[in-house]
Amino acid sequence: MPRMLDVSDEVRSEIGDDEADRLLGGAHAPDNYECTSCRTPGDALLEPTSTVLFVGDETAVLAFAHARCIPSQVVPVAEEQLAGAVRSISQARSDVSADAARLQPSLPAQALPTPAAPAPASDPAGRTGAPGQAAILGITCGLVLHGDTGHASLVVEPTGPVGRPGNTTGEDEFLDLLQDAGFQPVTDLDKTPDQLPGWSVLVAMGKLHAILQPAAAGGSTGWWQAHQPLQVTDAWRFAANQLGEVTMYAVPAGTVGRQPREDLLRQALERAVALGQVVSASLPLAGT
């Protein structure tokens, strides 16, 4: 029986017309699935469903999501993350049907320092002051109130100074680099920042995978990718799905630190805002 599937032109070009037609005809698509975005059950026979193709260097994995959660699209991820997702799916086959487990890569969500993704010279992630070392970025997830509304937020803080490529002076240019990319200084933590075109946050299977930036050749590429997926809370995921976006705050090294509670995280951000040491942007959800 035909499924209510949407296969975007982008996904079709990756999997080929024959496979796309088989999916639409129901040959290789599950009746029931777990949405790769919100992680609730979906029924491809009864509700519009998006195909989401996660693509690594050598591996591609097809996932399914409610069309109301995310559109059909291709999402680039690191090959090691994709391989880990495939292993996780294989281990989970005793708990879910093989069809329903057809895709679901996992990604990050905690305050863990993670190597920034390798990037070209134009990458606003820059490099640490120490020559030859990639920037190490710590990510903290939490809900930050904008007025009375809790926004799913990421606080990005490097472990040391971040300079432009080629800069070996140790001068910290982290905020300058992000402002060059379109992030704006924060003067009021209660105000929701504008969305930044081309940037997005990738969350899959309830885990944070990556922060994506525009790629020079079109599409998206990883600005930051988790060394291993980080689990986010249900409240964080609900807020992100409800608003369709995540607020990213960035601060210089040593400004906010690891905060065990969201109220302490907000207090630390407020102190940093008072010092003019925070830039931010709203980033739409990508992938999940």
C-alpha positions as CSV (number, residue, x, y, z in Angstrom):
1,M,0.0,0.0,0.0
2,P,1.4,3.4,-0.9
3,R,2.8,5.4,2.0
4,M,2.2,9.2,2.6
5,L,5.9,9.8,2.0
6,D,7.6,13.0,0.9
7,V,10.9,12.4,-0.9
8,S,12.6,15.7,-1.7
9,D,14.5,16.3,-4.9
10,E,17.7,16.5,-2.7
11,V,17.0,13.0,-1.3
12,R,15.9,11.6,-4.6
13,S,19.2,12.7,-6.2
14,E,21.1,10.9,-3.6
15,I,19.2,7.6,-3.6
16,G,18.2,7.5,-7.2
17,D,14.8,7.6,-9.0
18,D,14.3,3.8,-8.7
19,E,14.8,3.6,-5.0
20,A,12.7,6.8,-4.5
21,D,9.8,5.2,-6.4
22,R,10.1,2.0,-4.4
23,L,9.8,4.0,-1.2
24,L,6.8,5.9,-2.5
25,G,5.2,2.6,-3.5
26,G,5.8,1.1,0.0
27,A,8.3,-1.5,-0.9
28,H,11.1,-0.2,1.3
29,A,9.3,2.0,3.7
30,P,7.9,1.1,7.1
31,D,4.3,1.3,8.1
32,N,5.2,2.5,11.6
33,Y,8.4,4.4,12.6
34,E,9.8,6.5,15.4
35,C,10.1,10.1,14.3
36,T,13.8,10.9,14.0
37,S,12.9,14.5,15.2
38,C,10.5,14.2,18.1
39,R,11.0,10.5,18.8
40,T,7.3,9.8,19.0
41,P,5.6,7.1,16.9
42,G,4.6,7.8,13.3
43,D,2.4,6.0,10.8
44,A,3.4,6.4,7.2
45,L,0.0,5.0,6.1
46,L,-2.0,7.6,7.9
47,E,0.1,10.8,8.2
48,P,2.4,12.8,6.0
49,T,6.0,11.5,6.5
50,S,9.3,13.0,5.5
51,T,12.3,11.0,4.4
52,V,15.6,12.2,5.9
53,L,18.9,10.9,4.6
54,F,21.9,11.1,6.8
55,V,25.1,11.0,4.7
56,G,28.6,10.3,5.8
57,D,31.8,9.9,3.8
58,E,31.1,6.3,2.9
59,T,27.7,5.5,4.5
60,A,24.2,6.8,4.1
61,V,21.2,6.0,6.4
62,L,17.6,6.7,5.7
63,A,15.3,7.9,8.5
64,F,11.7,8.9,8.7
65,A,10.0,11.8,10.5
66,H,6.7,13.5,10.8
67,A,6.3,16.0,8.0
68,R,5.1,18.5,10.6
69,C,8.4,18.1,12.5
70,I,10.9,18.5,9.6
71,P,10.9,18.4,5.8
72,S,12.5,15.8,3.7
73,Q,16.2,16.6,3.4
74,V,19.8,15.4,3.2
75,V,21.8,15.9,6.4
76,P,25.6,15.6,6.3
77,V,27.1,13.9,9.4
78,A,30.5,12.6,10.4
79,E,31.2,9.0,9.2
80,E,32.1,7.9,12.7
81,Q,28.7,9.2,14.0
82,L,26.8,7.5,11.3
83,A,28.7,4.2,11.9
84,G,27.8,4.5,15.6
85,A,24.2,5.1,14.8
86,V,24.1,1.9,12.6
87,R,25.6,-0.1,15.5
88,S,23.0,1.3,17.9
89,I,20.2,0.4,15.5
90,S,21.5,-3.1,15.2
91,Q,21.6,-3.5,18.9
92,A,18.1,-2.2,19.2
93,R,16.5,-4.6,16.8
94,S,15.3,-6.8,19.6
95,D,13.1,-4.0,20.9
96,V,11.8,-2.5,17.6
97,S,10.9,-3.9,14.2
98,A,13.6,-3.9,11.6
99,D,11.7,-1.5,9.4
100,A,11.1,1.0,12.2
101,A,14.8,0.9,13.0
102,R,15.8,1.6,9.4
103,L,17.4,4.9,10.4
104,Q,18.1,6.9,13.5
105,P,21.6,8.3,14.0
106,S,22.2,9.7,17.4
107,L,23.9,13.0,18.4
108,P,24.9,15.2,21.4
109,A,23.5,17.0,24.4
110,Q,25.4,17.8,27.6
111,A,28.1,20.1,28.7
112,L,31.1,18.3,27.3
113,P,34.2,19.8,25.7
114,T,34.2,18.6,22.1
115,P,36.7,19.1,19.3
116,A,35.4,21.6,16.8
117,A,34.9,20.1,13.3
118,P,37.8,20.6,10.9
119,A,37.1,23.7,8.9
120,P,38.5,25.8,6.0
121,A,40.1,29.2,6.6
122,S,36.8,31.0,6.5
123,D,35.3,28.9,9.3
124,P,34.2,31.3,12.1
125,A,35.2,28.6,14.7
126,G,38.8,29.8,14.1
127,R,41.7,28.1,15.9
128,T,43.1,28.3,19.4
129,G,46.0,30.5,20.1
130,A,48.4,27.5,20.3
131,P,49.8,26.8,16.9
132,G,48.5,23.7,15.2
133,Q,45.7,23.0,17.7
134,A,42.1,22.8,16.7
135,A,39.6,24.9,18.7
136,I,38.0,23.0,21.6
137,L,34.5,24.1,22.2
138,G,32.4,23.2,25.3
139,I,28.6,23.0,24.8
140,T,26.1,23.4,27.6
141,C,22.4,22.7,26.9
142,G,19.6,24.4,29.0
143,L,16.4,26.3,28.9
144,V,16.8,30.1,29.0
145,L,13.7,32.2,29.6
146,H,12.9,34.9,27.1
147,G,10.3,36.8,29.1
148,D,7.9,34.0,30.2
149,T,8.9,31.5,27.4
150,G,11.6,28.9,27.9
151,H,13.9,28.6,24.9
152,A,16.0,25.6,24.1
153,S,19.5,27.1,24.3
154,L,23.1,26.2,23.7
155,V,26.0,28.0,25.4
156,V,29.2,27.6,23.4
157,E,32.4,28.4,25.3
158,P,35.9,27.5,24.1
159,T,38.5,26.1,26.6
160,G,41.0,28.8,25.5
161,P,41.5,31.7,23.2
162,V,40.3,31.3,19.7
163,G,42.1,33.2,16.9
164,R,41.7,33.6,13.2
165,P,43.4,31.0,11.0
166,G,47.1,31.9,10.9
167,N,47.0,33.9,14.1
168,T,49.6,32.7,16.5
169,T,49.6,35.6,19.0
170,G,47.1,34.0,21.3
171,E,44.7,36.9,21.0
172,D,41.1,35.8,21.5
173,E,39.0,36.6,18.5
174,F,36.1,34.1,19.1
175,L,33.3,36.7,19.4
176,D,34.7,38.8,16.5
177,L,34.7,35.7,14.3
178,L,31.1,34.9,15.1
179,Q,30.0,38.5,14.6
180,D,31.6,38.3,11.2
181,A,29.4,35.3,10.5
182,G,26.3,37.2,11.6
183,F,25.9,36.6,15.3
184,Q,24.8,39.7,17.2
185,P,25.9,41.1,20.7
186,V,23.4,40.4,23.5
187,T,22.2,43.4,25.5
188,D,19.0,41.8,27.0
189,L,18.8,38.1,27.8
190,D,15.0,38.3,27.7
191,K,14.9,39.2,24.0
192,T,14.9,36.4,21.3
193,P,17.7,37.0,18.8
194,D,17.1,37.0,15.0
195,Q,17.5,33.8,13.1
196,L,20.8,33.4,11.3
197,P,20.3,32.4,7.6
198,G,22.0,29.1,6.7
199,W,22.9,28.0,10.2
200,S,21.0,25.3,12.0
201,V,21.1,22.8,14.9
202,L,21.0,19.1,14.2
203,V,19.2,16.9,16.8
204,A,18.3,13.3,16.1
205,M,16.9,10.6,18.4
206,G,16.7,13.0,21.2
207,K,20.4,13.8,21.0
208,L,22.4,16.9,19.9
209,H,24.6,16.0,16.9
210,A,26.0,19.2,15.4
211,I,25.7,22.9,14.8
212,L,25.6,23.4,11.0
213,Q,26.8,26.4,9.0
214,P,26.4,27.3,5.3
215,A,28.8,25.4,3.0
216,A,30.7,27.3,0.4
217,A,29.4,25.0,-2.4
218,G,25.8,25.2,-1.1
219,G,24.0,23.2,1.5
220,S,25.3,22.8,5.1
221,T,28.5,21.7,6.7
222,G,29.4,21.1,10.4
223,W,30.7,24.1,12.3
224,W,30.7,22.0,15.5
225,Q,30.1,18.3,15.7
226,A,29.8,16.2,18.9
227,H,32.6,13.7,19.6
228,Q,29.7,11.5,20.5
229,P,26.0,12.4,20.6
230,L,24.8,14.3,23.6
231,Q,21.4,13.4,25.2
232,V,19.1,16.4,25.7
233,T,16.3,16.6,28.2
234,D,12.7,16.0,27.2
235,A,11.9,19.6,28.2
236,W,14.7,21.0,26.0
237,R,13.6,18.9,23.0
238,F,10.0,19.9,23.5
239,A,10.8,23.6,23.6
240,A,13.1,23.2,20.5
241,N,10.4,21.3,18.6
242,Q,7.6,23.7,19.7
243,L,9.5,26.8,18.5
244,G,11.3,25.2,15.7
245,E,14.6,26.8,16.7
246,V,17.4,26.8,19.3
247,T,19.1,29.9,20.7
248,M,22.9,29.7,20.5
249,Y,24.9,31.9,22.9
250,A,28.7,32.2,22.5
251,V,31.1,33.5,25.2
252,P,34.9,33.7,25.5
253,A,36.8,31.2,27.4
254,G,36.3,31.3,31.2
255,T,33.2,33.5,31.1
256,V,30.3,31.1,32.0
257,G,31.9,27.8,32.9
258,R,30.1,24.6,33.7
259,Q,26.8,25.3,35.5
260,P,24.9,22.4,37.1
261,R,21.5,24.2,37.1
262,E,19.6,26.3,34.6
263,D,19.1,29.2,37.1
264,L,22.9,29.3,37.6
265,L,23.4,29.2,33.9
266,R,21.2,32.2,33.4
267,Q,22.9,34.1,36.2
268,A,26.3,33.4,34.6
269,L,24.9,34.6,31.2
270,E,23.5,37.7,32.7
271,R,26.9,38.6,34.2
272,A,28.5,38.0,30.8
273,V,25.9,40.1,29.1
274,A,26.6,43.0,31.5
275,L,30.3,42.7,30.5
276,G,29.4,42.7,26.8
277,Q,30.8,39.2,26.4
278,V,27.9,37.4,24.7
279,V,26.8,37.0,21.1
280,S,23.8,35.0,20.0
281,A,21.5,34.0,17.2
282,S,18.4,31.8,16.8
283,L,19.2,28.7,14.7
284,P,16.4,26.6,13.2
285,L,16.3,22.9,13.8
286,A,17.7,20.7,11.0
287,G,17.4,17.0,10.7
288,T,15.4,16.6,13.9
